[in-house]
Amino acid sequence: MKIHEFYRSSANITLNGSIVSLVPAIIIGIGNLYFFQSNQIMLLTIPFIVYSFISFQVYLYRMKQAIFINRNMSQSNSHSDSLFSAKHLVVVFMNQQESSVHLFFPDGNEAGIIKRHRQKGFQLFRKQRIYALYNKQYQAVGYYKIKKITPWIIEVYDKNKRYLGCLKKERITWLQEKKEMMDESGTSIGSVEGSGYFMDECVLNQSRQQVGRLRRGWMPVEWSGRFPEPNTPVLSLSDNLTEKEKLLRLSFLINEFFIER
């Protein structure tokens, strides 16, 4: 998937919502015409019609964005890396139907996707809240299992279901939380720190050096032709991290988008 296809898909979902919202208005209108014939009852159709109109305008806006992005992508020289070799990824959260996080390369091509994972017959993950990270070939390269206990723990597994470590979140005070990353042996390998007012999450190693960061409002100008919304989050990861280490660090995205939202 390319970013313009994502916007077009989002536009189509909005269009469907616009059409569906007209159904109650039509039912109320027809029912009133045949049974009640009251002007006051017709007022009940106004919220549905207004919602449908607004949704249709959003649809037109999204389609315009998709066309604009498609034109810019066709004029640029695309060069996409692999999911784990990319230094920067643009993060787009879709909270429609089933929530998912889409990761895009700066050139507009999709690098991967994180979404709910359901698999029958796998005893370790059965009846658990599991999310999977898929690469651009739609192959699962990692799994994140949420253990809903106090504190929150997100266990990380590689593509072969081998345990790599976890992200543990516990509340220190009423307003302060601690997010600590541990390897498979339970040794602390870093933490996640961020702002409580805006999206700016930093992933630190055990020496408190930054090895990853997720932030809004940091969209390079040269990307704006492919990502027209400047507040789209950008994820940065250190080149020094191995694939296993990156997979473990990416667990904070599960907390950011699927737990805290």
N, C-alpha and C positions, 0 to 999 in steps of 0.2 A: 504494500500500500504506500502511496505517496501522500504528502500532506494535503494536496488539493483534492484527492479522493476522500480523505478524512472529512474535510469541510463539506464536500458534496453529500457524503453520507449523513453528516450532522444536519444539513439542510433538509434532506428528505425526511428525517425523523421529525423535524419541526413542522414540515408540510403535513405529515400524517396527523400530528396533533391538531393542526389548524382545521383539517377536514373533520376529524372525529368530534371536535368541540362544536361543530355545527349541527350534529345529530340531535342533541337535546333541544336546541333552539327550533329545529324543524318539527320535532315531536310536539313541543309546547305550542307552536304556531298552528299546526294542523288540529291538535286537540281543542285548542281554544276556538278555532274557526267552526268546528262541527258541534261542539258541546256548550261552551261557555259564552263565546263572543263578547269578551270583556277586554277593554283596553288595559286594565290594571294587570291582568295575567300576562299580557304581551311584554310587560316590563321585565318579566323573568327571563326573557330571551337576551336581554341586553348584555349581561356579563359573558355569556357564551359567544355572542357575536363579537364583542370587544376582544376577548381572548383570541378568537380565530383570526381577527384582523391583525393583531399584534404578532401572532405566530407567523402569519403569512409574510409580514414585513421582515421578520427575522430570517425566514426562508429566502427571500429575495436578497437580503444582505449577505447571507452565507454563500449563496450561489455566485454572487458578484465577487466575493473573496476567492472562491474556488477557481473561477475563470481567470482572475488576476494572477493568482499563484501559479496556475498551469502555464500561463503565458511566460512568466518569469523563469519557471523551471526549464521550459523548452529552449530558452535563450541562454541558459547558463551551462557551464561544463560540470556535470555531476561527477562526483567521486566519493563513493561510500566505502567506509571501512567496515570491519566486523564490529559486532556489538561490544566486545571486550577490548578492542584496540582503539575505539573512539575516545578522544580526550573530552569532547563536549557533546552532550545530547540535549535535545529540546524535549521537554516533558509536557504532554498534553493529556489532561484528565477528562474522560468521558463519563459523565454521571447520568446517562440515559440508558434505559433498559437495564442491562447488567454492567455495573461499573467496571472500568478498565483504565489502565494507564498506558498510553502509547509513547514510545521513545523514538524520536526522529533524529537522523543525522542533520547537520546544518544545511546540507544541500536539499533537504525536503523529502528524502527517501526514509522509509520506516526502518529503524534498527531492531526493534523488538516491541513486545507488548507484555504487560503483566495483567493477568485476570484470574478469576476464580477457577480452580482446578477441581474437576470431579472425575474420578476414575474408579470403576467397579473392580472388586477383587483384590485391591491392594490393601492389606490389613493394616499397615503402618499408618496410612493416611485416611482410612475409612472413618466416616462420620466426624471428620475434622474440618476446620475452616482452613483450607489450603489455597494458596495462590501460586501460580507458576509463571516463570519468566521464559518467554519464547523469543527465539532469534528471528531474523527476517525470513528464514526458510520455514518458519512456524514449527521449529523443533524445540521441545522443552529443554532448557539448559540449567534450570534451577527451580527449587521448590521452597516455599516459605509457609511454615505451619504455625498458626497462631494458637497459643495455649491461653485460653481466657481464664486466667487466674490472677491473683494479686501477689506480686506485680505482673504486668504483661510480659510475656516472653514470646519472641518470634524465633522459632528454630529454622535453621537454614540447611538445605540439603542440595547436593549437586545433582546432575542429570541421572546419575546412577543410584540416587536415593541414599548417598552416604552423608552422614551428619558432619557439617563443617563448623558449626558454632551457633551462636544466638545473639539476638539483641534483647537486652533486659531493661525494662522500664519500671522504675519504682518512684513513688512520691516521697520526697523528703519533707516538704512542708506543704501547706494548702495551696501555695502558689508556685512551688518549685518542684521540678521533676528531674530525675537522673536517668539518662539513657546510656547504658554501658554495653559494649560489644565484647563477646568472649569467644575464644576458639573452641575446638572440640574437646579440649582437656579442661575447660572451665577457667582458663587464664585470661585476664583482661587484656585486650589488644587495642583499646581505644574507647572513645565515647562520641556521642552526638550532642552538639550544643547549638542552640538557635534562639531566635527572637520570639517572644510570645505575641507580638503585635503584627508582624509581617513575615512572609516566607523568606527566611535566610538561615538555612540549616548547614552547619559545618560538621564534617566528619573528621575527627582527630585520631591520630595513632597514640600509642602508649607514651610517646615523648611529647604529646600535645602539639604535634605538627599537623597541619591541615592536609588531608589526603583526598578530600571530596567536599563538594559544596553544592547546595541547591538554593537558588535564589530567584526572586522575581525582579523585574525592572532592569535586568542586565542583558538586554538583547542588542548585539552588535548591529550597527546600521546596515551592514552588507547582508544581513539575514532578513531584513524587513520585507524584502520582496517575496520571500517564501513563507514568512511568519508575520502576518500583518498586525497581530496583537502584541504590542511591546511588553506586556506583563506576563507573557507566557514563560513559565519557569525554565531555567537552564541548569542542567546538571553537569558538573565538572568533576573528573576523576583523575588522580595522579597517574602518570605513565609508569611509575615504579611499582604499582600494585599488580600482582599476578591475577589470573582469571579467577582463581579460588578466592583471593582477597577481595576482588571487586564484587563477586557474587555475594559474599558475606556483608560487605558495606552497603550494598543495594537494599538490604533488609529495611533500612530506615525509610525507604519509599513506601513500604507496606504500612508502616506506622503513620506516615504523613498523609497518605491518600485514602487508606481503607479503614483506619482505626480512628484517627482524630477528626476526620471529616464527618 
